[in-house]
Amino acid sequence: MENRWIKQFILTILICSAQFLLGCSSHNTLPSATVHSSTTVDVSSYKYLIGAGDVVNIFVWREPEVSGTFTVRPDGMITTSLVEDIKVSGKTPTELARTIEDVLSTYVKEPVVTVTVNEFNGPFSEQIRVIGEATSPRAINYKQHMTLLDVMIGVGGLTEFANGNGALLVRVENGEQKQYQVLIEDLIKNGEISANVDVLPGDIIVIPETWF
């Protein structure tokens, strides 16, 4: 018991010393994170956008040597046999096909390109992030017509310490972040289906801890 008390005393002294040193030193404040708006503004306008980590199949008609399967790099680019860097992140598969046709037209006469996606990640601006008192807080890839209930199933529901009705949904609209209250506890614990709402790519759901 005495050794435990001594260790706790030393830890307290160290924490106080660190706080004192931080208070005496000058520090700069980092700017807020850059806001990236999703291209989806309502549930009916959703189109999948390619992101880093996606695996794309590029088929060029009658040109097997320039066709292939490629993994999108962290910088949103892919490298093909003819072109080292092609920007693909943030494009739909159809948009990417037209871009590649334009790039290949320098080397291939009237190329016809089809693009399909095998593994889906999407850009960060298209993912839904759940933080706070969810059972498994994480980022979720958006799927068409996804709702708040679908998201909460994906993160395993609320913890026993969650203030589900105090949760906030943060959404970027017209370049600005707006906050909306969501009644998660009413939805998943009390069965209030009216509390279910549509979610959109890029939404952030913050679930606070209850005070009692």
C-alpha positions in Angstrom: 0.0 0.0 0.0 2.9 2.4 0.9 4.7 1.7 -2.4 1.5 2.3 -4.3 1.0 5.7 -2.5 4.6 6.7 -3.3 4.2 5.8 -7.0 0.9 7.8 -7.1 2.7 10.8 -5.5 5.6 10.7 -7.9 3.1 10.5 -10.9 1.2 13.5 -9.6 4.5 15.5 -9.3 5.5 14.6 -12.8 2.1 15.6 -14.2 2.1 18.9 -12.4 5.7 19.6 -13.6 4.7 18.9 -17.2 1.7 21.2 -17.0 3.9 23.9 -15.5 6.4 23.6 -18.3 3.7 23.6 -21.0 2.2 26.7 -19.4 5.6 28.5 -19.5 6.4 27.6 -23.1 5.0 29.4 -26.0 2.9 27.4 -28.5 1.1 27.9 -31.8 -2.4 26.9 -32.6 -3.0 24.7 -35.6 -5.6 25.8 -38.1 -8.9 23.9 -38.3 -9.0 20.9 -40.6 -9.8 21.7 -44.3 -13.5 21.2 -45.0 -14.2 18.9 -48.0 -17.7 18.9 -49.2 -19.3 15.7 -50.5 -20.7 15.9 -54.0 -23.9 14.2 -52.7 -26.4 16.8 -51.5 -29.4 14.5 -51.2 -30.1 10.8 -51.2 -31.2 10.7 -54.8 -28.0 12.3 -56.2 -25.5 9.7 -54.8 -22.9 8.4 -57.1 -19.9 6.3 -56.0 -16.6 8.1 -56.1 -13.3 6.3 -56.4 -10.8 6.8 -53.5 -7.4 5.8 -52.3 -7.1 2.0 -51.7 -9.8 1.2 -54.2 -8.9 -1.5 -56.8 -10.0 -0.5 -60.3 -10.2 -2.7 -63.4 -9.4 -0.8 -66.6 -10.3 -2.5 -69.8 -9.2 -0.9 -73.1 -11.0 -2.5 -76.1 -8.5 -4.4 -78.4 -5.6 -3.1 -76.3 -4.9 -5.8 -73.7 -1.3 -4.5 -73.1 -2.7 -1.3 -71.6 -5.6 -2.9 -69.7 -5.2 -4.2 -66.2 -6.0 -4.0 -62.5 -4.7 -1.1 -60.5 -4.7 -0.1 -56.8 -5.3 3.6 -56.2 -2.3 5.1 -54.4 -2.7 7.3 -51.2 -2.3 10.4 -53.4 -5.3 9.4 -55.5 -3.2 8.4 -58.5 -2.7 5.2 -60.5 0.2 4.2 -62.7 -0.4 2.4 -66.0 2.0 0.9 -68.6 1.8 4.1 -70.7 1.1 6.9 -68.2 2.8 7.1 -64.8 0.3 9.3 -63.0 -3.4 9.5 -63.7 -5.6 11.3 -61.1 -8.5 9.0 -60.3 -9.7 9.8 -56.7 -12.9 11.7 -56.6 -14.1 10.5 -60.0 -17.0 8.1 -60.8 -16.0 5.0 -62.8 -17.6 6.5 -65.9 -15.7 9.8 -65.5 -12.5 8.0 -65.0 -13.1 6.0 -68.2 -13.5 9.2 -70.2 -10.4 10.7 -68.6 -8.3 7.6 -69.5 -9.7 7.7 -73.1 -8.5 11.3 -73.4 -5.1 10.4 -72.0 -4.6 7.3 -74.1 -5.7 9.1 -77.3 -2.1 10.3 -77.5 -0.9 6.7 -77.9 -3.9 4.7 -79.1 -6.3 5.5 -81.9 -9.8 6.1 -80.6 -9.5 4.1 -77.4 -12.6 2.7 -75.8 -12.3 2.3 -72.1 -14.5 0.6 -69.4 -13.7 1.0 -65.7 -15.1 -1.2 -62.9 -14.3 -1.1 -59.2 -13.5 -4.3 -57.1 -12.6 -3.1 -53.6 -14.4 -0.1 -52.3 -13.0 2.6 -49.9 -13.9 5.9 -51.4 -12.5 9.3 -50.5 -12.6 10.4 -46.8 -15.1 13.1 -47.8 -17.5 10.3 -48.7 -17.2 8.2 -45.6 -19.4 8.5 -42.5 -17.4 8.8 -39.2 -18.8 7.9 -35.8 -16.9 9.0 -32.7 -17.6 9.0 -29.0 -19.7 6.5 -27.1 -20.5 4.0 -29.9 -19.6 0.4 -29.2 -17.1 0.4 -32.1 -16.5 4.0 -33.3 -15.1 4.0 -36.8 -15.4 5.3 -40.3 -18.1 3.5 -42.5 -18.3 3.5 -46.3 -21.5 5.1 -47.4 -24.0 3.0 -49.2 -27.0 4.3 -51.2 -30.1 5.1 -49.1 -28.2 4.6 -45.8 -29.9 5.8 -42.7 -28.9 6.6 -39.1 -30.2 3.2 -38.0 -27.9 1.5 -40.6 -24.9 3.4 -39.3 -25.6 2.5 -35.7 -25.9 -1.1 -36.6 -22.6 -0.8 -38.3 -20.9 0.5 -35.1 -22.6 -1.9 -32.8 -25.0 0.5 -31.1 -24.3 2.7 -28.0 -22.2 2.0 -24.9 -23.8 1.9 -21.5 -22.3 5.4 -20.8 -23.7 7.0 -24.0 -26.0 10.0 -24.1 -27.6 8.9 -27.3 -30.2 11.7 -27.4 -27.4 14.3 -27.0 -25.7 13.1 -30.1 -24.9 15.5 -33.0 -24.7 15.0 -36.7 -22.2 17.3 -38.4 -22.7 17.9 -42.1 -21.0 20.2 -44.6 -23.5 22.3 -46.5 -22.4 24.9 -49.0 -18.9 24.8 -47.6 -19.9 25.2 -44.0 -20.3 22.7 -41.2 -23.8 22.6 -39.7 -24.9 20.6 -36.6 -28.1 18.7 -36.2 -29.4 16.9 -33.1 -30.1 13.2 -33.6 -32.1 11.1 -31.1 -30.1 7.8 -31.2 -31.3 6.5 -27.9 -35.0 7.0 -28.8 -34.3 5.2 -32.1 -32.4 2.1 -31.0 -33.5 1.7 -27.4 -37.1 2.9 -27.5 -37.9 1.9 -31.0 -38.9 5.4 -32.1 -38.6 4.9 -35.9 -39.5 8.5 -36.5 -36.1 9.3 -35.1 -34.5 7.6 -38.0 -33.0 10.0 -40.5 -31.2 9.8 -43.8 -27.4 10.2 -43.6 -25.2 11.5 -46.4 -21.6 10.9 -47.4 -19.2 12.9 -45.2 -21.5 13.0 -42.2 -19.8 12.9 -38.7 -21.8 11.6 -35.8 -20.6 12.6 -32.3 -22.0 10.7 -29.4 -21.2 12.2 -26.0 -20.9 10.5 -22.6 -23.8 10.9 -20.2 -23.2 12.9 -17.0 -25.1 10.5 -14.8 
